[in-house]
Amino acid sequence: MFSIYSISSVWLAIILGGIIGCVATAFVANALKGVPVKAVAGNWAKHVWSIIFMVPVPLLIGLPAGWIIAFLWLVLAPTIASKIYFGPKDLPFITLCTFHAGFAVAGLIIYALLSRTL
């Protein structure tokens, strides 16, 4: 059976989407709250988790209204994970959603460009 995950360009899009999305989160957090960019973009563990959050994107995009569902996933999943486990727990939920909206937009743009063109 054919799987979207058997295509190497999809994995490249997931990995680069996660990394660039993480960097976008750093810049949004910096612009809104003065969080040092290096605190987010310089943390390899945050990049790993960003890539992990990108893994379901190919499946989500295949659903009806998939791009919207993927966007919501990429905003809400890392926000909930931040509130429950990773921190910062002192920031309001909506602020973290805003940070992760930068991740979602950048990650989806990179995913769309790479998975379609390679």
Secondary structure, 3 states (H helix, E strand, C coil): CCCHHHCHHHHHHHHHHHHHHHHHHHHHHHHHHCCCHHHHHCCHHHHHHHHHHHCCHHHHHCCCCHHHHHHHHHHHHHHHHHHHHHCCCCCCHHHHHHHHHHHHHHHHHHHHHHHHHC
